[in-house]
């Protein structure tokens, strides 16, 4: 998936619109950007609000790295948005085994060519009541272990104050600050040579999620829960709408991020 003139031009145009808006909405503080690998890598951020993809994309684009996401296939059919996703060569994810495997293959091609592919291991907005990272899916770990690809953990905090999880309106005033920290690539050497079975992928995913959680703890200055939130254990769906305690509908997550985890490739699941 080589960068075409059309793709580059579309990125420039979209960035010219989005970056000023993001700068207006929030002050930004980026920490550790020098840790981004020179070659291709998987970016693995936390996920607590629908505008998270813009936060991560903003940082990467400013570092001259074209951000590409695994995005739900249905979004490619949305007028205007679908055109932008296709023109910037985002990676569609189908919720089927064959579709998920194909998505991960395309994502690997992006990385092999030195690109950055963003995968949200949580697969959707965190269900944790305090917005800590929840249990992750194994797509990022599988892709990393299969291809020897570095996984760069990231955490950000503050954007949720502008657009709270599942909110229908933004809170612009007073102006908020979005802080993002980039960590060292996750050490997955302990899994080298092991079969990529469920146990291995689950353990590797836990290591990735722990790295993300530690970064978020430094930003928040708080203590994460001892046990990571598991939607299944709380009778919550792992994608889309969920019901909060008290019977209030949590809403539908229809951002580009519900993608790193289509079932099938374990691939994304």
C-alpha positions in Angstrom: 0.0 0.0 0.0 2.4 2.7 -1.2 1.6 6.3 -0.7 0.0 7.7 -3.8 -0.1 11.3 -4.9 -3.9 11.2 -4.4 -3.5 9.8 -0.9 -0.9 12.4 0.1 -2.9 15.2 -1.3 -6.0 14.1 0.5 -4.1 13.8 3.8 -2.8 17.4 3.3 -6.3 18.7 2.6 -7.9 16.9 5.5 -5.1 17.9 7.9 -5.5 21.5 6.8 -9.1 21.4 8.0 -8.8 19.1 11.1 -5.6 20.4 12.7 -6.8 24.0 13.2 -10.0 22.7 14.7 -8.2 20.4 17.1 -5.9 23.2 18.1 -8.9 25.4 18.7 -10.7 22.7 20.7 -7.8 21.8 23.0 -4.4 22.7 24.1 -2.0 19.8 23.4 0.9 18.3 25.3 2.8 15.5 23.6 5.4 13.5 25.5 7.9 11.0 24.2 7.4 11.5 20.4 11.1 10.9 19.9 10.4 7.2 20.8 8.4 6.6 17.6 10.4 4.1 15.5 11.9 5.2 12.2 10.4 2.3 10.4 6.9 0.8 10.5 5.1 0.1 13.7 1.8 -0.6 15.4 0.5 2.2 17.5 -1.6 0.9 20.4 -3.5 3.7 22.3 -6.2 3.7 25.0 -9.8 4.5 23.9 -12.2 6.6 26.0 -14.0 8.9 23.6 -15.1 9.1 20.0 -12.6 11.8 19.1 -9.6 9.7 20.2 -8.6 8.8 16.6 -8.3 12.5 15.8 -6.0 13.0 18.8 -3.7 10.2 17.8 -3.8 11.1 14.1 -3.0 14.7 14.9 0.2 13.7 16.8 1.4 11.3 14.2 0.7 13.6 11.3 2.7 16.4 13.0 5.6 13.9 13.3 5.4 13.4 9.5 3.9 9.9 9.9 0.7 9.3 7.9 -1.8 7.7 10.3 -3.8 4.7 9.1 -6.5 3.0 11.2 -8.3 -0.3 11.0 -11.8 1.1 10.4 -15.2 -0.6 10.4 -16.1 -1.5 6.8 -19.5 0.2 7.2 -17.9 3.6 7.6 -16.5 3.4 4.1 -20.1 3.6 2.8 -20.9 6.8 4.6 -21.0 9.8 2.2 -18.0 12.1 2.4 -16.4 10.1 5.3 -16.2 7.0 3.1 -14.5 9.0 0.4 -11.9 10.4 2.8 -11.3 6.9 4.3 -10.7 5.4 0.9 -8.7 8.3 -0.4 -6.3 8.2 2.6 -6.1 4.4 2.3 -7.5 3.5 5.7 -8.0 -0.2 6.2 -11.5 -1.6 6.3 -12.4 -4.4 8.7 -15.1 -6.9 8.0 -16.6 -8.8 10.9 -15.8 -12.2 9.4 -12.8 -14.5 9.6 -11.7 -14.0 6.0 -12.3 -10.3 6.1 -10.4 -9.9 9.4 -7.5 -11.8 8.1 -7.4 -9.7 4.9 -7.5 -6.5 7.0 -4.5 -7.6 9.0 -2.6 -8.5 5.8 -3.2 -5.0 4.4 -2.2 -3.5 7.7 1.0 -5.5 7.6 1.7 -4.2 4.2 1.4 -0.6 5.5 3.9 -1.4 8.3 6.3 -3.2 5.9 6.5 0.0 3.9 7.4 2.0 6.9 4.0 3.2 7.8 2.1 3.5 11.1 -1.0 1.5 11.7 -3.2 2.4 14.7 -4.9 -0.5 16.4 -7.1 0.0 19.5 -6.6 -3.2 21.4 -9.8 -2.6 23.4 -11.7 -2.6 20.1 -14.2 0.0 21.2 -14.6 2.7 23.9 -13.6 1.4 27.3 -16.5 0.1 29.4 -14.5 0.8 32.6 -16.6 3.2 34.7 -13.4 5.3 35.5 -12.2 5.1 31.8 -9.2 2.9 32.6 -8.2 0.6 29.7 -10.3 -2.6 29.7 -9.5 -6.1 28.6 -7.9 -6.1 25.1 -8.4 -8.2 22.0 -5.5 -10.0 20.5 -5.3 -8.6 16.9 -2.4 -6.2 17.7 -0.4 -9.0 19.5 -1.0 -11.5 16.7 0.1 -9.0 14.0 3.2 -8.0 16.0 4.3 -11.6 16.8 3.6 -12.9 13.3 5.5 -10.1 11.6 8.1 -9.1 14.2 6.5 -5.6 14.2 7.2 -3.2 17.1 4.1 -2.3 19.2 4.3 1.3 20.5 2.0 1.9 23.5 0.3 5.3 23.8 -2.0 6.9 26.3 -3.9 10.1 26.2 -6.1 12.0 28.6 -8.2 15.1 28.4 -10.1 14.7 25.1 -12.9 13.1 27.0 -13.5 16.4 28.8 -14.3 17.9 25.4 -16.5 15.0 24.3 -17.4 12.7 27.1 -17.9 9.0 26.2 -21.1 8.7 24.2 -22.0 12.3 24.6 -24.0 14.2 22.0 -22.4 17.6 22.5 -19.0 19.0 23.0 -17.8 21.1 26.0 -15.4 23.6 24.6 -15.2 26.2 27.4 -13.2 26.4 29.4 -10.5 25.3 27.0 -9.2 21.8 27.9 -5.7 20.3 27.5 -5.2 16.9 25.7 -2.0 15.2 27.0 -0.5 12.2 25.1 2.5 10.1 26.0 4.3 7.7 23.7 6.0 4.8 25.4 8.9 2.5 24.5 8.1 -0.4 22.2 6.6 -3.2 24.2 9.0 -6.0 24.9 7.4 -9.1 23.4 10.7 -11.1 23.2 9.4 -13.6 25.8 6.9 -14.9 23.2 9.4 -15.5 20.4 9.2 -19.1 19.1 6.0 -19.9 21.0 3.0 -21.1 19.1 0.5 -18.4 18.4 -2.3 -20.1 20.2 -5.0 -18.4 22.4 -2.9 -18.6 25.5 0.1 -16.9 23.9 -1.9 -14.2 22.3 -3.9 -13.5 25.4 -0.7 -13.2 27.5 1.0 -11.0 24.9 -2.1 -8.8 24.8 -2.1 -8.5 28.5 1.5 -7.2 28.4 0.5 -4.6 25.8 -2.5 -3.5 27.8 -0.4 -3.2 30.9 2.1 -0.9 29.1 -0.8 1.3 27.9 -2.3 1.4 31.4 1.0 2.3 33.0 1.3 5.3 30.6 -2.2 6.4 31.4 -1.5 6.2 35.1 1.4 8.6 34.7 -0.9 11.1 32.9 -3.7 10.8 35.3 -1.6 10.5 38.5 -4.0 7.8 39.7 -4.0 4.1 40.5 -5.6 1.8 38.0 -7.8 -1.1 39.2 -6.0 -4.2 40.1 -8.3 -6.2 37.8 -8.8 -5.0 34.3 -12.5 -4.4 33.3 -13.9 -7.3 31.3 -17.2 -6.4 29.5 -18.2 -10.1 29.3 -17.9 -10.5 33.1 -20.3 -7.5 33.5 -22.8 -8.7 30.9 -21.8 -6.0 28.5 -21.4 -6.3 24.7 -17.8 -6.0 23.5 -18.8 -3.7 20.6 -21.4 -1.0 20.0 -24.2 -0.1 22.4 -24.1 -1.2 26.0 -26.2 -0.5 29.1 -24.7 1.3 32.0 -25.6 0.6 35.6 -29.0 2.1 36.3 -30.4 1.1 32.9 -29.0 4.1 31.0 -28.1 3.3 27.4 -24.4 3.9 26.8 -24.9 4.7 23.2 -23.4 3.4 20.0 -19.7 3.5 19.3 -19.5 4.3 15.6 -16.1 5.9 15.4 -13.2 4.7 13.3 -11.8 2.9 16.2 -14.2 0.0 16.5 -11.9 -1.7 14.2 -8.8 -3.3 15.5 -10.8 -6.2 16.4 -13.1 -7.9 14.0 -13.8 -11.5 15.0 -12.0 -14.0 13.1 -8.3 -13.3 12.8 -8.6 -13.4 16.4 -7.7 -10.7 14.3 -9.1 -9.0 15.3 -10.5 -10.4 18.2 
